Every structure is written in C-alpha cells, then in structure tokens.
Amino acid sequence: MSTVKNSEVIDHILQTFIVKIARRSSDTFAVETLDRVLKELEPKYDFLQYVKVENTAYAEGMNAVQIMPEIDAVDSGVFYQGVNELIQRTVQRLEHLADFYFIREFQEAIEHIDDLVLKEKDINLGSMQFDYLVTRKQALNIENAEMVEQVIRTLINILSRKSSEQQAVKTVVTTLNNLKEQYACVNYILVSDEPNPEGFYMIETLKNINTVWPGKVAQALQKLIEEIGKSVAWEGEESFIEVLQKELGEEQLKKLKTMGVIFQQIKRILVQQAHEELMKKTLETLVSIVGERTSPGFAVVTLDTVLKNLAGKYTFLTYIKIDKDRYSEGIDAVSVVSDINMVESYKLGQAIREIMKMMHQNLGDKAYDFIGEFKKKLGDEYLYEIENIGINLHFLELEFR
C-alpha cells in the first residue's frame, strides 16, 4: 500500500488543476473555480475545512493552496471518496473550458500519484474520461463533418492571400494526403485539387466521419493546421494562427477547442518554442546547479549517468548527446537533437521529472533548496512551459524535503 500522505495527494491534485485550468482561462479563474467547488463539498466532507484556496496568496503563482496537517489523520476511505467527487465536480464546473481530453491530460500530469494512490482507492480516471467523452459528445452534438469542412475552407481562404487559390488547394490536399496514414479519419475527407466547371473546388466529408470520436478528428485537424502553418511563409502584424482564429470566429473556435484542438500548442510550435529548446534550457539549469555545488565536470558526468539509467524507460533520451572528451567543459559538452520535438509532451515531462529527481539525489547533503534554485535559474517563460508538460515543481519540492 502507498505511504503517500493525504495532504500530499490533495495538494498535488489542486496544484495540477490550477495549472491546467489556468492554461485554458486565467490564474484567477482557476483559483476561484476550485474555491467554489471546495466550499460546495465541505458540508458533505468536513475534512475539506483543512484545505484553503485563496486568491490573495496567488501572487507568485503556486501559493494559492494551503493544506493543514490535520487532514493526514482523516480516514482513507472518506478522504478518497471526497477526492473522487472533487475531481468530478471540478471538471463539470469547467463546462466548455474542459475539452474532450481534459481528464486524460490531468491524469498524465499526476501519473505518479495516480499509479501509486488513486488506483488503489478505486478512483479510475480512465473510466471517468470515457464517461465524460460520452456525456460531452451527446450534450454538444458536434458534427465532425461540419467542423472539418469549416477548417479546410478557412485554411484555403487564408492561404489564397499569399498565393493563388489553386496553389492553396494543392497545399491542403498534399498535407491531407501526408496525414492519411497517421490519422484514419482523414480518409473520409475529399478535397478536389481541380475546380469544377463553375470554378469551385469541391470539399466533401463522407458521412463515416461523424462516427469518429471528435477528439480523434481534433488531433487530425490540429496536425493539419500545424503542418500548413509550417509550410507557409507568413508575414504581417498578425501571425498565421491569429489570422486563422479570427477567420474561424468565436463560435467555431469554441467548438474546436471543446473537441480538443489546442491552438496555444500550435502557436508555440509555429514560433519554434519546442521541446528541443525547453530540454536544452532545463539541462543547462541542472548542470549549472550541480556544477556550482561540485564542479562542471562532475555535473556532466552525473547527467550522463542519469540519462543512461533512464534510456531503457525513455528511449528518446538518446536524442541528448554528451561528448565524453568534453566533460570538463560543462554544458558545452551537451547537445540536443531536434528529433526530440516529436516526443509527446507528457512523456517528455515524465522524463524531465525523473532526471531532476536523480540529479537531486546525486547531490546528497549539497541538495539544499534545489527547486528554489531551479526556478530562479530557469526563468518565468520556461517555468510556464515546464508546468504545461505536467511537471509540478511544488510537489517535487515536497518530495525533496
């Protein structure tokens, strides 16, 4: 059985909710939402009196949650029953802000807690995700065909501003053909690369596409937008993705976001704020922290050992190269191959979390204020990216104490 304390579990869950909800709205909305849910549930679960979420403490981003130690004495059965309802009620309150895969994204961010604790206590986030998919699809009645045709027509219209309509259509057709193997639903999309006698290009979706889960269609649409965005040389005051969002309009954007299209993620990729850069900065920060407390050479040797120990679990860590002949040069001996950009965000987050843990362990009694130093050296921009891929630094700090 797990020995994780009640206080650690609920703190991590609330902190993760704040990050995930704020990403879709704002920090203030995230804190207010959780505060309301906790107050609604407190009459039923009196142990929630030991949990406070307050806006006034949110000045530095992760200080809104306050957990009193008395919660650790609460009966396990009652505690996890309350946690289960807390998760369900929070997702329900988000309504349209919770896209189809919000629960899955939340689960991936708390995977180490989920595996150790929640599954032991019969809190099945996978089952909750499936039930949520069914409920949301029925409530929203989103027609995949309508959304696909709308996105494709909008993409063609935008691309036509930079080239001919014929070239715009060919770009979309080529991109769709390249995606057919990866996304089966793309085979239900037909776009003619030759105009009909009236001069119009046919866009048609076979009725089968409406039987596909909207989340699957959303993944294909997101990749379509991303690949086209990469292929076009776009200049102007507004970026390609900003123009696309404006052309689609609020109603269509709302539906696409609910399906699971994450425009912020596409935007980050298009401006080249990708995994390669994040990994470089993270490793540079870790090597700097360890190097200052030992030596640059020791820091890189430690990193090399850690990467080798984790390579069996995370094969993509082979995209990080370390020149053994340059150990003494510190971070200059380390390079990251661009192939790491293809790795799923949550998997990268899991790997970085384990690298941090093992680097911390290797410092022994010199590991004081490791997370505080990491935050300071990494900087706000990268801290935001770290949180977005599921690394809860606050929880790591609790583990390191």
C-alpha positions in Angstrom: 0.0 0.0 0.0 1.1 3.6 -0.7 2.5 5.7 2.1 1.8 9.0 0.4 0.1 11.4 2.9 -3.4 12.7 2.3 -2.0 16.3 2.4 0.4 15.4 -0.4 -2.2 13.9 -2.6 -4.8 16.7 -2.4 -2.1 19.4 -2.7 -0.8 17.8 -5.9 -4.2 17.4 -7.3 -5.2 21.0 -6.6 -1.9 22.4 -7.8 -2.3 20.4 -11.1 -5.8 21.6 -11.6 -4.6 25.2 -11.2 -2.0 24.8 -13.9 -4.4 23.0 -16.3 -7.4 25.3 -15.8 -5.3 28.5 -15.9 -3.9 27.4 -19.3 -7.4 27.5 -20.7 -8.5 30.6 -18.9 -6.6 32.5 -16.2 -4.9 32.0 -12.8 -7.7 33.9 -11.1 -10.5 31.8 -12.7 -8.6 28.6 -11.8 -8.4 29.6 -8.1 -12.0 30.8 -8.0 -13.3 27.6 -9.6 -11.5 25.4 -7.1 -12.5 27.6 -4.2 -16.2 27.3 -5.1 -16.0 23.5 -5.6 -14.3 23.1 -2.2 -17.0 25.2 -0.5 -19.8 23.3 -2.2 -18.3 19.9 -1.0 -17.3 21.0 2.6 -20.8 20.3 4.1 -20.6 16.7 2.8 -16.8 16.2 3.6 -15.9 18.2 6.6 -12.2 17.4 6.2 -12.2 20.0 3.4 -12.1 22.6 6.2 -8.4 21.8 6.2 -8.0 22.9 2.6 -7.9 26.5 1.5 -7.5 28.0 -1.9 -7.2 31.8 -1.8 -6.6 34.5 -4.5 -4.7 36.7 -2.0 -2.0 34.1 -1.8 -1.6 33.7 -5.6 0.9 36.5 -6.2 3.7 34.0 -7.0 1.7 31.5 -9.0 1.8 28.4 -6.9 1.0 29.7 -3.3 -2.8 29.6 -3.5 -3.2 26.2 -2.0 -2.8 25.8 1.8 -3.2 22.4 3.4 -3.4 21.9 7.2 -1.6 18.9 8.6 -4.9 17.7 10.4 -6.0 16.3 7.0 -3.4 13.4 7.3 -5.5 11.9 10.2 -8.7 11.7 8.1 -9.9 8.1 7.4 -8.6 6.9 4.0 -12.0 5.7 2.7 -13.7 9.0 3.4 -10.8 11.1 2.1 -10.6 9.3 -1.3 -14.4 9.4 -1.7 -14.1 13.2 -1.3 -11.2 13.4 -3.7 -13.1 11.5 -6.4 -16.1 13.8 -6.1 -13.8 16.8 -6.0 -12.2 15.8 -9.4 -15.6 15.1 -11.0 -17.2 18.3 -9.7 -14.3 20.5 -10.8 -14.4 19.1 -14.4 -18.2 19.6 -14.5 -17.9 23.2 -13.4 -15.5 23.9 -16.2 -18.2 23.2 -18.8 -16.9 24.3 -22.3 -13.4 25.0 -21.0 -12.8 21.3 -20.4 -12.2 19.9 -23.9 -12.8 16.2 -24.6 -9.4 15.2 -23.3 -9.0 17.4 -20.2 -9.3 14.5 -17.8 -6.7 12.5 -19.7 -4.3 15.5 -19.7 -4.9 15.9 -16.0 -4.3 12.2 -15.4 -1.0 12.3 -17.3 0.2 15.2 -15.2 -0.4 13.3 -11.9 0.6 9.9 -13.3 3.0 9.1 -10.4 0.2 9.8 -7.9 -2.4 8.1 -9.9 -0.4 4.9 -10.2 0.6 4.8 -6.5 -2.6 6.0 -4.8 -5.7 6.8 -6.8 -6.0 3.4 -8.5 -5.5 1.7 -5.1 -8.5 3.6 -3.8 -10.8 2.8 -6.8 -10.5 6.2 -8.4 -10.4 5.3 -12.1 -9.6 8.4 -14.1 -9.5 6.3 -17.3 -13.2 5.3 -16.8 -14.0 8.8 -15.8 -12.5 10.1 -19.1 -14.6 7.6 -21.1 -17.9 8.6 -19.3 -17.0 12.2 -19.8 -16.4 11.7 -23.6 -19.9 10.2 -24.0 -21.6 12.8 -21.9 -19.9 15.8 -23.6 -20.4 14.4 -27.1 -24.2 13.9 -26.5 -24.5 17.4 -24.9 -22.6 19.3 -27.6 -23.9 17.3 -30.6 -20.8 18.4 -32.5 -20.8 17.3 -36.2 -17.3 16.3 -37.2 -18.1 16.9 -40.9 -19.2 20.5 -40.3 -16.1 21.3 -38.4 -13.7 19.7 -40.8 -15.2 21.5 -43.8 -15.2 24.8 -42.0 -11.5 24.5 -41.1 -10.4 23.4 -44.6 -12.3 26.2 -46.3 -10.8 28.7 -43.9 -7.3 27.4 -44.4 -7.7 27.7 -48.2 -9.1 31.2 -48.0 -6.1 32.3 -45.8 -3.5 30.6 -48.0 -5.1 32.2 -51.1 -4.0 35.6 -49.8 -0.3 34.6 -50.2 -0.7 32.6 -53.4 -3.3 31.5 -56.0 -6.4 29.6 -54.9 -5.2 26.7 -56.9 -1.9 26.6 -55.1 -3.7 27.0 -51.7 -5.9 24.0 -52.5 -2.9 21.9 -53.6 -1.1 22.7 -50.3 -4.1 21.5 -48.3 -4.5 18.4 -50.5 -0.8 17.4 -50.2 -0.9 17.9 -46.4 -4.1 15.8 -46.0 -2.6 13.0 -48.1 0.5 13.0 -45.9 -1.7 12.6 -42.8 -3.8 9.7 -44.0 -1.6 7.0 -42.7 -1.3 8.6 -39.2 -5.0 9.6 -38.9 -7.5 7.2 -40.3 -10.3 9.7 -40.2 -8.5 11.8 -42.9 -9.5 9.1 -45.4 -13.1 10.4 -45.0 -12.1 13.9 -46.3 -12.2 14.5 -50.0 -10.8 17.7 -51.5 -10.6 18.1 -55.3 -7.4 19.8 -56.5 -9.1 20.8 -59.8 -12.0 23.2 -60.0 -15.4 22.2 -61.3 -16.9 23.9 -64.4 -18.2 26.7 -62.2 -14.7 27.3 -60.9 -15.3 25.9 -57.4 -13.1 23.4 -55.6 -15.1 20.6 -54.0 -14.7 19.9 -50.3 -16.7 16.9 -49.1 -16.6 14.7 -46.0 -18.0 11.2 -46.1 -20.7 10.5 -43.5 -18.5 7.9 -41.8 -16.5 10.8 -40.2 -19.4 11.6 -37.9 -19.0 8.2 -36.2 -15.4 9.0 -35.2 -14.8 10.4 -31.7 -14.5 14.2 -32.0 -11.2 14.1 -30.1 -9.6 11.9 -32.8 -10.8 14.3 -35.5 -9.4 17.2 -33.4 -6.0 15.6 -33.4 -6.0 15.4 -37.2 -7.2 19.0 -37.6 -4.6 20.2 -35.2 -1.9 18.4 -37.1 -3.3 19.7 -40.4 -3.2 23.3 -39.1 0.3 22.8 -37.7 1.8 21.4 -40.9 0.2 24.0 -43.1 1.5 26.7 -40.7 5.0 25.3 -41.0 4.8 25.3 -44.8 3.7 28.9 -45.4 6.0 31.9 -45.4 3.8 34.2 -43.4 4.5 37.9 -42.9 2.3 40.5 -41.2 1.3 42.1 -38.0 -0.7 39.1 -37.0 0.6 35.5 -37.1 -0.8 32.8 -39.2 -2.6 31.2 -36.2 -4.0 34.5 -35.1 -5.5 35.2 -38.5 -6.9 31.6 -38.6 -8.6 32.1 -35.2 -10.1 35.4 -36.3 -11.4 34.0 -39.5 -13.0 31.0 -37.8 -14.8 33.1 -35.4 -15.7 32.7 -31.7 -18.5 30.1 -32.2 -16.3 27.7 -34.3 -13.3 28.3 -32.1 -15.3 27.3 -29.1 -16.4 24.1 -30.7 -12.9 23.2 -31.9 -11.4 23.9 -28.5 -14.0 21.7 -26.9 -13.2 18.9 -29.4 -9.6 19.1 -28.3 -7.8 21.4 -30.8 -5.2 23.3 -28.7 -4.4 26.5 -30.6 -1.9 27.7 -28.0 0.1 24.5 -28.6 0.1 25.0 -32.3 1.2 28.6 -31.8 4.1 27.5 -29.6 5.3 25.0 -32.3 5.0 27.6 -35.1 7.1 30.1 -33.2 9.6 27.4 -32.5 9.2 27.2 -28.7 9.5 23.5 -28.9 10.9 20.6 -26.8 14.4 21.0 -28.1 14.7 24.5 -26.6 13.0 23.5 -23.4 15.2 20.5 -22.9 18.4 22.5 -23.6 17.4 25.1 -21.0 16.4 22.5 -18.4 19.7 20.6 -18.8 21.7 23.8 -18.7 19.9 24.8 -15.5 20.5 21.4 -13.9 24.2 21.3 -14.9 24.6 24.8 -13.5 23.1 24.0 -10.1 25.1 20.7 -9.7 28.2 22.3 -11.1 28.2 25.2 -8.7 28.0 22.9 -5.7 30.6 20.4 -7.1 32.3 21.1 -10.4 31.1 21.4 -14.1 32.8 18.1 -15.0 31.0 16.2 -12.1 27.7 17.7 -13.2 28.0 16.5 -16.7 29.2 13.0 -15.7 26.3 12.8 -13.3 23.9 13.8 -16.1 25.4 11.3 -18.5 25.0 8.5 -15.9 21.4 9.6 -15.2 20.5 9.6 -18.9 22.0 6.1 -19.4 20.0 4.8 -16.4 16.8 6.2 -17.8 17.3 5.3 -21.5 15.6 2.0 -21.2 12.5 3.6 -20.0 12.6 6.7 -22.2 14.3 5.8 -25.5 14.0 9.3 -26.8 16.7 10.4 -24.3 19.2 9.1 -26.9 18.4 12.4 -28.6 20.6 14.0 -25.9 24.2 13.7 -26.8 27.1 14.1 -24.4 30.8 14.3 -25.6 32.8 12.4 -23.1 36.0 14.1 -24.2 34.5 17.5 -23.1 33.1 16.6 -19.7 35.2 19.4 -18.1 33.5 22.0 -20.3 30.2 21.6 -18.5 27.0 22.3 -20.5 29.1 22.8 -23.8 29.6 19.1 -23.8 25.8 18.5 -24.1 23.7 18.8 -27.2 20.0 18.0 -28.0 18.9 16.6 -31.4 15.8 18.2 -32.9 14.1 14.8 -33.2 13.1 15.4 -29.5 10.4 17.8 -30.8 8.4 14.7 -32.0 8.1 13.4 -28.4 4.7 13.7 -26.8 4.7 16.5 -24.2 3.6 14.4 -21.2 6.3 11.8 -21.9 8.9 14.5 -22.0 7.6 15.8 -18.7 7.8 12.4 -17.1 11.4 12.0 -18.2 12.5 15.5 -17.1 10.9 14.9 -13.7 12.9 11.7 -13.2 16.1 13.4 -14.4 15.6 16.1 -11.8 15.0 13.6 -9.1 18.1 11.6 -9.9 20.3 14.8 -10.2 19.0 15.9 -6.8 19.8 12.5 -5.2 23.4 12.7 -6.5 24.0 16.0 -4.7 23.5 14.3 -1.3 23.8 16.9 1.5 24.5 19.6 -1.0 21.0 19.4 -2.4 19.6 22.3 -0.3 16.9 24.5 -1.9 17.3 22.6 -5.2 13.9 23.5 -6.6 14.1 27.2 -5.5 17.4 27.5 -7.3 16.0 25.6 -10.4 13.1 28.1 -10.6 15.4 31.1 -10.3 17.8 29.9 -13.0 15.2 28.6 -15.4 13.2 31.8 -15.6 9.4 32.5 -15.9 9.0 31.7 -19.6 10.4 28.2 -19.2 8.7 27.6 -15.9 5.4 28.1 -17.7 6.4 25.5 -20.3 7.6 23.1 -17.6 4.2 23.3 -15.9 2.4 22.8 -19.2 4.1 19.5 -19.8 3.0 18.2 -16.4 5.9 18.9 -14.1 4.6 20.2 -10.7 7.6 21.8 -9.1 5.7 22.4 -5.9 5.1 18.7 -5.4 8.7 17.9 -6.3 9.8 20.4 -3.6 7.7 18.5 -1.1 9.3 15.2 -2.1 12.8 16.7 -1.8 12.3 17.8 1.8 
